[in-house]
Amino acid sequence: TAPNNGPGDQHSEPDSSGKRPFLVAAVFLGLLCVLLLAGIIGLSVYYNRAIKDSEDKRNILSQSCSLYKTNTTAERDQLQIRYNNLTEEKDQLQTRYNNLTTERDRLQNLLCERTCCSDGWKKFECSCYFISTEKKTWEESRQDCLERGTDLVIINSKEEQEFLFNFKKRVWIGLTDRETEETWKWVDGTPLTTE
């Protein structure tokens, strides 16, 4: 049968209401990190476009008279100032992104430390796993999991796969080609990827 895949799963636990603020905080920090990263990327694109525009203008002006050379120098100086300002702003955003990533990881670790598994369940990272001693079909095993408020395991890492192998038992995982033959999907609908 399958594990409890993490803090968002619905299963009977003595005190799951205390985890919700940490989960909300972790999601909020994750979204904030994505927004900061998008800002950094936007600044980089803007900078590259400004430099390319500057180079194009410099090439055209070098072919004209010395009066235009003076304008080019002034424009280049302005672009250099803009470049310096954008670089400083990018560095500040990168520092904020790094700080938020560290805080997100800290909150995730704190949340994982507080994950408690019911009797008979085994903990790995932030998830709880139940290995049944009964022999059932894939469908029966999945139904048993659903009745427990969870689902068959979705393997997200090599470490998680090794954790399951260490049980030295045959177990059903949440992978199926029920919808389309030879097109494998996890029980949550995500396609199987091999990395």
Residue pairs with C-beta under 8 A, 6 or more apart in sequence:
1 130
1 131
1 132
1 134
1 136
1 141
1 144
1 145
1 148
1 152
1 171
1 172
2 129
2 130
2 141
2 142
2 145
2 150
2 151
2 152
2 153
2 172
2 173
2 174
3 121
3 122
3 124
3 127
3 128
3 129
3 130
3 150
3 153
4 11
4 117
4 121
4 127
4 128
4 129
4 130
4 148
4 149
4 150
5 127
5 150
5 151
5 153
5 154
6 115
6 126
6 127
7 16
7 19
7 23
7 111
7 115
7 126
8 23
9 149
9 150
9 151
10 149
10 150
11 118
11 128
11 148
11 149
11 150
12 118
12 149
13 116
13 118
14 116
18 114
19 111
19 114
19 115
22 107
22 110
22 111
22 114
23 111
25 107
26 104
26 107
26 108
26 111
29 100
29 103
29 104
29 107
30 104
32 100
33 97
33 100
33 101
33 104
36 93
36 96
36 97
36 100
37 97
39 93
40 90
40 93
40 94
40 97
43 86
43 89
43 90
43 93
44 90
46 86
47 83
47 86
47 87
47 90
50 79
50 82
50 83
50 86
51 79
51 83
54 75
54 76
54 79
57 72
57 75
58 72
58 76
61 68
61 69
61 71
61 72
62 69
62 72
108 126
111 126
112 125
112 126
115 123
115 126
115 127
115 128
117 123
117 128
118 128
120 130
121 128
121 129
121 130
122 128
122 129
122 130
122 131
123 129
124 160
124 163
125 159
125 160
129 153
129 163
129 164
130 145
130 148
130 150
131 167
131 169
131 171
132 141
132 144
134 144
136 144
136 172
138 152
138 172
138 176
141 152
141 172
142 151
142 152
142 172
142 174
142 187
145 151
145 152
151 174
151 187
151 188
152 172
152 173
152 174
152 187
153 160
153 164
153 171
153 173
153 174
154 173
154 174
154 186
154 187
154 188
154 190
155 161
155 164
155 173
164 171
164 173
174 186
174 187
174 188
175 184
175 185
175 186
175 187
175 192
176 184
176 185
176 187
177 183
177 184
177 185
179 185
183 191
184 191
184 192
185 191
185 192
186 192
